[in-house]
Amino acid sequence: QVQLVESGGGSVQAGGSLRLSCAVSGYSISRYYMAWFRQSPGKEREGVAAIRSDGSPHYADSVKGRFTISQDNAKRTLYLHISSLKPEDTAMYYCAATLYSYSLTYRQSLDESTYWYWGQGTQVTVSS
């Protein structure tokens, strides 16, 4: 059974940083794509970062230069480091996993329909 458990969210001031973690069980993170999504109240869920099994990342234009996705295969953990936080980054952040191992397009890698497994989310709140 695949389980994804996010942690690391919190309330921070604009300009600050956070590192989100996603602990994975029942799934090989070294073989497939994984991603981070976020959803703000009243908005659709959007993909912000994805990572291929070889570590190659994709980022949404809105977060390039501020978000870094990484994974630790030994710890079975996916990370999202967020710097220079802005109030518009306030959202619930979700970790997601898929069983696609071949190359996905940029759009596919950040599309929620690509992903089969989801965590419960961790809240990030940024105050100005």
N, C-alpha and C positions, 0 to 999 in steps of 0.2 A: 504494500500500500504506500503510495507516494504521499509524503507530508512535507509541506513547506511552512516554516514558522518564521515570521518577520519579527525584528526587534530593532531598537535603536532610535525610534522616533521620539519626538518631544517638542517642547516649546522653546524657540530660540529667537533672538533678535536678528533683524536684517543685517546681513554681512557676516553672520556666523556660519559655522559648518556643522555637519552631522555625518555620521557613518551609519547607514542602515545595513543590517545583516539579515540573511535568509538562511536558516538552517534547514538542510535537506535530508530526508531519509527515504529509503525505498526507491532511489533513483540515482542514476549515474550522471553527475553533472559534467563529467569530463567527456561525455559522448554526444550531448545534445545541446541545442540552443536553450538559453534561459534569458529572462528579461525582467525589467522593472517597469511597472505601470503606475499611474497615479490618477486619482479622481477627486475633483473638488465638488462641493455641493452644487447641484444644478447643471453640472457639466458631464460630458461623456468621459469615459476612461480613456486615457491616452498613454501610448507607449513612450517612455522617455529614454530607455537604454536597453540594448540587447547585446548578448555576447555569444559568439560561436564557440564550439568545443575547443578550437585552437587558441581562444582568447581574443580573437578579433572582435572589436566592438562596433556597434552602430549607436548613434545618438540622435534624438530629435533636435531639430535646429534650435528650438527654444532653450535647450540646456547645454549645448555644445560649449566646451570651455569651462563649465562649472561642475558638471557631473562626471564621475568616473566609475565605470562598472568593472568589477573584477571578481575572480573566483579563486577559492582555495580548494583544490581537489582533495587534498588530504583531510581537510576539516569538513568537507562537504558543505561548504558555505559560500553563498553568493553575497557580494557586497555592493553597496552604492554609496560612494562618497560624494557629498554635496557641499560645495563651497559657495561663498558669496550669496548666501540665501536671500531671497526676495519674498515679500509678502505674497506674491502670486505663486510661489512654490507651495503654499499651504494646501495640503491635500492628504488623502489617505494613500499611502504607497503600498503597492502589492508586488510580490514576487510571483513569477510565473515560469512554468516549464513546459516543454513540448517534447515529442519524440522524433522531431525532425532533426536529422543529423547532417543532411546535405545542405549545400549553400542556399540560403534564402536571400531574396532581394531585400534591399533596405526597407521597402514598404512592408513586405511580409514579416520581417523580423520585429517590427514595431506594431503589428496588427494583432489585436487581442484574439481574433479568431484562429490564429496560428497556435495558440497555447491551450494545453489540455488541463494543466494542473495549476491551482491558485492557492496562495496563502490567504490568511484572514486580514492581513494589512496591518500597517503601523502608521499612526497619525503624526504628521509633521505640521506644526503651526509656527508661522513666522510673523513676528510683530514688527511694525515699523518704528 
